[in-house]
Amino acid sequence: MSILDLVRPELRALRGYSSARMESGAGGVLLNANESFEPALLGDGSVALNRYPEPQPRRLLEPLAELLGVPPDAVLLTRGSDEAIDLLTRAFCRAGNDAVLVSPPTFGMYAVCAAVQGAALVHAPLDGARFLWDAGSVLAAADSRVRLVFVCSPNNPTGALVPADSILALARALEGRALVVVDEAYIDYAAAPSLARAAAAGRLAVLRTLSKAHALAGARVGALVAEPALIAMLRRILAPYPLPTPSIDAAIAALAPQALARTALRIATTLAERERVAAALRCTRGVIDVLPSRANFLLVRFDDAPAALAILAAVGITVRDVARHEPALASHLRISIGAPAENDALLGALERATVAA
């Protein structure tokens, strides 16, 4: 059975929009897309934006696919991971009939996309004070309505890594019933292998992004890795020009060898700072627990989280108030790992408040 058998039948037959740029030859005189013949005057004029970008530029697909260890035709470039989540939900879930399974607390866009599509939301909550993921609980919750199962690993906001063998076992158990989608937004910080190759082979799907470790949050470049037949089908429902030219250029530059070496150093600094900050927080009065993290953030449980939030806000430090979105996290704050000086400012503010108390 192919993954495509789980896709909505009306979409399998959809031809999709054929953009002018898809029909353009290499170079030559371009008179097919109703573009301006002359670039706008922007800054120093070094970037010409009068032409539409390639929908899926090979000059970006190829180095990204090489980095992920998969063929280029197994990769779909998207506007961040969010667009890939939305595409999958629209492709697999019929409004009012099908469902998406999530394991809260987790990334909120899975639920948002399900709601927008009119798909039901099935919960298999993480377990206990440490919010542990359990494949058995997920499988038990995956009723006949479920078409997509989202597994965030490392999970946002808990930071926990889900073992690859557990995810693959779940995918095998759900084969022919639902597609397992692994969100690897933070995998670069986990010192763990990606499941991208398994996704390209058709066993599941993987979401990746250049927003985190590659420092391109403002460029909004993401990718979906899946079997080539599914990628080809999703291209038919993707917007004609998902990535703007400056974002494409920024992503290509970020995947150059020198930039990748810089990324590796930045990741190493982040990991060292993560452990330093976690150790310091565990010794801070008012902190009940710091969950183990394999991402670039920490989920911290306070005896009075609103007070800690106010203390940090008073000195201009913003952390994530996760309780606003997830009642199970009422005592928690999610703290991103910043530059060493930023982390020192955070720890100093909490320490000063403790001394003052």
C-alpha positions as CSV (number, residue, x, y, z in Angstrom):
1,M,0.0,0.0,0.0
2,S,1.2,3.5,-0.9
3,I,1.0,6.5,1.4
4,L,-0.9,8.1,-1.4
5,D,-3.8,5.8,-0.7
6,L,-4.4,7.7,2.5
7,V,-4.6,11.1,0.7
8,R,-8.0,12.5,0.0
9,P,-9.2,11.0,-3.3
10,E,-10.2,14.3,-4.8
11,L,-6.7,15.6,-4.3
12,R,-5.0,12.6,-5.8
13,A,-6.8,13.5,-9.1
14,L,-6.1,17.3,-8.8
15,R,-4.0,18.6,-11.6
16,G,-2.9,21.6,-9.6
17,Y,-1.8,25.1,-10.8
18,S,1.0,25.3,-13.3
19,S,2.9,28.5,-12.7
20,A,4.6,30.4,-15.5
21,R,8.0,29.9,-13.9
22,M,7.5,26.1,-14.0
23,E,7.0,26.4,-17.7
24,S,10.0,28.7,-18.3
25,G,13.0,27.4,-20.1
26,A,16.5,28.1,-18.8
27,G,17.4,31.8,-19.4
28,G,16.3,33.4,-22.6
29,V,13.6,36.1,-23.0
30,L,10.9,35.7,-20.4
31,L,7.6,37.0,-21.7
32,N,5.2,34.5,-20.1
33,A,4.6,35.6,-16.5
34,N,3.4,39.2,-16.8
35,E,6.4,40.5,-14.8
36,S,8.0,43.9,-15.0
37,F,10.8,44.0,-17.5
38,E,12.8,46.2,-15.1
39,P,13.7,45.7,-11.4
40,A,12.5,48.1,-8.8
41,L,15.0,50.4,-7.2
42,L,15.7,48.8,-3.8
43,G,18.7,49.7,-1.7
44,D,21.9,49.5,-3.7
45,G,20.1,47.6,-6.5
46,S,22.1,44.4,-6.0
47,V,19.0,42.2,-5.8
48,A,16.6,42.2,-8.7
49,L,13.1,41.1,-7.6
50,N,11.1,41.7,-10.7
51,R,11.1,38.0,-11.7
52,Y,9.2,35.3,-9.9
53,P,11.4,32.8,-8.1
54,E,11.6,29.1,-9.1
55,P,8.9,27.2,-7.2
56,Q,11.3,24.5,-6.0
57,P,14.8,25.8,-6.9
58,R,17.3,23.0,-7.6
59,R,20.1,25.2,-6.4
60,L,18.6,25.0,-2.9
61,L,17.0,21.6,-3.1
62,E,20.3,19.8,-4.0
63,P,22.5,21.1,-1.1
64,L,19.6,20.7,1.4
65,A,18.9,17.1,0.2
66,E,22.6,16.4,0.4
67,L,22.7,17.7,4.0
68,L,19.7,15.5,4.9
69,G,21.1,12.4,3.1
70,V,18.1,12.0,0.8
71,P,17.3,12.4,-2.9
72,P,16.1,15.9,-4.0
73,D,12.8,14.6,-5.2
74,A,12.1,13.5,-1.6
75,V,12.2,17.1,-0.4
76,L,9.5,19.8,-0.6
77,L,10.6,23.4,0.2
78,T,8.0,25.2,2.3
79,R,7.5,28.5,4.1
80,G,8.8,27.2,7.4
81,S,7.5,23.9,8.9
82,D,4.1,25.5,9.5
83,E,3.2,25.4,5.8
84,A,4.2,21.7,5.6
85,I,1.9,21.0,8.6
86,D,-0.9,22.8,6.9
87,L,-0.4,21.0,3.6
88,L,-0.3,17.6,5.2
89,T,-3.5,18.3,7.1
90,R,-5.3,19.5,4.1
91,A,-4.1,16.6,2.0
92,F,-4.9,13.7,4.4
93,C,-7.9,15.0,6.4
94,R,-11.5,15.4,5.1
95,A,-13.3,18.1,7.0
96,G,-15.8,16.6,9.4
97,N,-14.5,13.0,8.9
98,D,-10.9,12.5,9.7
99,A,-8.7,13.3,12.7
100,V,-5.2,14.4,13.7
101,L,-3.5,12.9,16.7
102,V,-1.2,14.9,18.9
103,S,0.6,14.4,22.3
104,P,0.2,17.5,24.4
105,P,1.9,19.5,25.6
106,T,3.5,19.9,22.2
107,F,3.8,22.4,19.3
108,G,0.4,24.2,18.9
109,M,0.3,24.5,15.1
110,Y,-0.7,20.8,14.7
111,A,-4.0,21.6,16.5
112,V,-4.5,25.0,14.7
113,C,-4.1,23.4,11.3
114,A,-6.5,20.6,12.3
115,A,-9.1,23.2,13.5
116,V,-8.8,25.2,10.3
117,Q,-9.3,22.1,8.1
118,G,-12.3,21.0,10.2
119,A,-10.5,17.8,11.3
120,A,-11.0,16.3,14.7
121,L,-8.2,16.4,17.3
122,V,-7.3,13.2,19.2
123,H,-5.1,13.5,22.3
124,A,-2.5,11.0,23.6
125,P,-1.1,13.2,26.3
126,L,2.5,13.0,27.5
127,D,2.8,11.2,30.8
128,G,3.7,12.4,34.3
129,A,5.6,15.4,35.6
130,R,8.4,14.8,33.1
131,F,5.9,14.6,30.2
132,L,7.1,11.2,28.7
133,W,6.0,10.1,25.3
134,D,4.7,6.5,25.0
135,A,4.1,4.7,21.7
136,G,1.6,2.3,23.3
137,S,-0.6,5.2,24.4
138,V,-0.4,6.8,21.0
139,L,-1.3,3.6,19.2
140,A,-4.2,3.0,21.6
141,A,-5.6,6.5,20.9
142,A,-5.3,6.2,17.1
143,D,-8.8,5.3,16.3
144,S,-10.2,4.7,12.7
145,R,-10.6,8.5,12.1
146,V,-6.9,9.3,12.6
147,R,-5.0,10.0,9.4
148,L,-2.0,12.0,10.7
149,V,0.0,11.4,13.9
150,F,2.4,14.2,14.8
151,V,5.5,13.4,16.9
152,C,7.7,16.3,17.8
153,S,11.2,15.2,18.6
154,P,12.8,16.9,20.4
155,N,9.5,18.0,21.7
156,N,8.5,21.6,22.0
157,P,8.1,22.7,24.8
158,T,9.4,19.9,26.9
159,G,12.7,19.3,25.1
160,A,12.5,15.5,25.2
161,L,13.8,13.3,22.4
162,V,11.6,10.5,21.3
163,P,13.7,7.3,20.5
164,A,13.9,6.7,16.8
165,D,13.1,3.0,17.1
166,S,9.9,3.8,19.0
167,I,8.8,6.1,16.2
168,L,9.6,3.6,13.5
169,A,7.7,0.9,15.4
170,L,4.7,3.2,15.6
171,A,4.9,3.9,11.9
172,R,4.9,0.2,11.1
173,A,2.0,-0.4,13.4
174,L,0.0,2.4,11.7
175,E,1.0,1.5,8.1
176,G,-2.0,1.7,5.8
177,R,-4.0,3.6,8.5
178,A,-2.2,6.8,9.3
179,L,1.0,8.7,8.4
180,V,3.4,9.4,11.2
181,V,4.9,12.9,10.8
182,V,8.1,13.6,12.8
183,D,8.8,17.2,13.5
184,E,12.6,17.5,13.7
185,A,12.8,21.3,14.1
186,Y,15.3,20.9,17.0
187,I,17.1,17.7,15.9
188,D,20.4,19.6,15.3
189,Y,20.7,20.2,19.0
190,A,20.0,16.6,20.0
191,A,23.1,14.8,18.9
192,A,20.8,12.1,17.5
193,P,20.2,10.7,13.9
194,S,17.5,12.1,11.7
195,L,14.7,9.9,10.4
196,A,14.9,11.7,7.0
197,R,16.2,8.6,5.2
198,A,13.3,6.6,6.5
199,A,10.9,9.3,5.4
200,A,12.3,9.3,1.9
201,A,11.8,5.5,1.8
202,G,8.1,6.0,2.5
203,R,7.9,4.8,6.1
204,L,6.8,8.2,7.5
205,A,7.3,12.0,6.9
206,V,9.8,14.4,8.5
207,L,9.6,18.1,9.0
208,R,12.8,20.2,8.9
209,T,13.5,23.9,9.2
210,L,16.4,26.3,8.8
211,S,14.9,28.6,11.4
212,K,16.7,27.2,14.5
213,A,20.2,25.8,14.2
214,H,20.8,27.5,10.9
215,A,19.7,30.9,12.3
216,L,17.3,31.8,9.5
217,A,14.0,32.3,11.4
218,G,13.4,35.5,9.5
219,A,13.8,33.8,6.1
220,R,11.0,31.2,6.7
221,V,12.6,28.3,5.0
222,G,11.3,24.8,5.9
223,A,11.2,21.4,4.2
224,L,9.1,18.3,4.2
225,V,10.8,15.0,3.6
226,A,8.7,12.1,2.3
227,E,8.5,9.5,-0.4
228,P,8.8,11.2,-3.9
229,A,5.3,10.3,-4.9
230,L,3.8,12.1,-1.9
231,I,6.1,15.1,-2.5
232,A,5.0,15.3,-6.1
233,M,1.3,15.2,-5.1
234,L,1.8,17.9,-2.4
235,R,3.5,20.2,-5.0
236,R,0.1,20.3,-6.8
237,I,-1.6,22.0,-3.8
238,L,1.3,24.2,-2.8
239,A,1.2,27.9,-3.5
240,P,2.9,28.7,-6.9
241,Y,5.9,30.5,-5.4
242,P,6.3,29.5,-1.8
243,L,9.8,31.0,-1.1
244,P,10.8,34.5,-2.0
245,T,14.1,35.1,-3.8
246,P,15.9,36.7,-0.8
247,S,15.0,33.7,1.4
248,I,16.2,31.2,-1.3
249,D,19.5,33.1,-1.5
250,A,19.9,33.2,2.3
251,A,19.2,29.5,2.5
252,I,21.8,28.7,-0.2
253,A,24.4,30.8,1.6
254,A,23.6,29.1,4.9
255,L,24.3,25.6,3.4
256,A,27.7,26.6,2.1
257,P,30.6,24.8,3.7
258,Q,31.9,27.8,5.6
259,A,28.4,28.6,6.9
260,L,27.9,25.0,8.0
261,A,31.1,25.1,9.9
262,R,29.9,28.3,11.7
263,T,26.6,26.6,12.4
264,A,28.4,23.7,14.1
265,L,30.2,26.1,16.3
266,R,27.0,27.9,17.2
267,I,25.3,24.6,18.1
268,A,28.3,23.6,20.3
269,T,28.0,26.9,22.1
270,T,24.3,26.5,22.5
271,L,24.7,23.0,24.0
272,A,27.3,24.1,26.5
273,E,25.2,27.1,27.5
274,R,22.1,24.8,27.8
275,E,23.9,22.6,30.4
276,R,25.4,25.6,32.2
277,V,22.0,27.4,32.5
278,A,20.2,24.2,33.5
279,A,22.7,23.6,36.3
280,A,22.5,27.1,37.6
281,L,18.7,27.1,37.5
282,R,18.5,23.9,39.5
283,C,20.4,25.8,42.3
284,T,18.1,28.8,42.1
285,R,15.6,29.3,44.8
286,G,12.0,29.0,43.6
287,V,12.9,26.5,40.8
288,I,11.3,23.1,41.4
289,D,12.5,21.3,38.3
290,V,14.4,21.8,35.1
291,L,13.4,19.1,32.6
292,P,16.2,17.4,30.6
293,S,16.4,19.0,27.2
294,R,17.8,17.9,23.8
295,A,16.7,21.2,22.2
296,N,17.9,24.8,22.4
297,F,15.5,25.7,25.3
298,L,14.6,24.5,28.8
299,L,11.2,23.9,30.3
300,V,11.5,25.1,33.9
301,R,9.0,24.5,36.7
302,F,8.8,27.3,39.3
303,D,6.9,27.4,42.6
304,D,5.5,30.7,41.3
305,A,5.8,31.0,37.5
306,P,3.8,34.2,37.1
307,A,6.1,35.9,39.7
308,A,9.2,34.7,37.8
309,L,7.8,35.9,34.6
310,A,7.1,39.3,36.1
311,I,10.7,39.5,37.5
312,L,12.2,38.8,34.1
313,A,9.8,41.2,32.3
314,A,10.7,44.0,34.6
315,V,14.3,43.9,33.4
316,G,13.4,43.4,29.7
317,I,13.8,39.7,29.5
318,T,11.1,37.8,27.7
319,V,10.6,34.1,28.1
320,R,7.7,31.9,27.0
321,D,4.6,31.8,29.1
322,V,3.6,28.3,28.1
323,A,0.6,28.2,30.6
324,R,-1.3,30.5,28.3
325,H,-1.6,27.7,25.7
326,E,-1.4,24.5,27.9
327,P,-3.0,24.2,31.3
328,A,-0.8,21.3,32.2
329,L,2.1,23.7,32.2
330,A,0.6,26.2,34.7
331,S,3.8,26.2,36.8
332,H,6.3,26.3,33.9
333,L,8.2,28.7,31.7
334,R,10.0,27.9,28.5
335,I,13.4,29.6,28.4
336,S,15.4,29.7,25.1
337,I,19.1,29.5,25.3
338,G,20.6,32.8,24.2
339,A,24.1,34.2,23.9
340,P,26.2,33.7,27.1
341,A,25.7,37.4,28.1
342,E,21.9,37.0,27.7
343,N,21.9,33.9,29.8
344,D,23.9,35.6,32.5
345,A,21.3,38.4,32.5
346,L,18.6,35.9,33.0
347,L,20.3,34.0,35.8
348,G,21.4,37.3,37.4
349,A,17.8,38.6,37.5
350,L,16.4,35.5,39.1
351,E,19.3,35.4,41.6
352,R,18.8,39.1,42.6
353,A,15.1,38.5,43.1
354,T,15.9,35.6,45.4
355,V,18.3,37.6,47.5
356,A,15.8,40.5,47.7
357,A,13.1,38.1,48.9
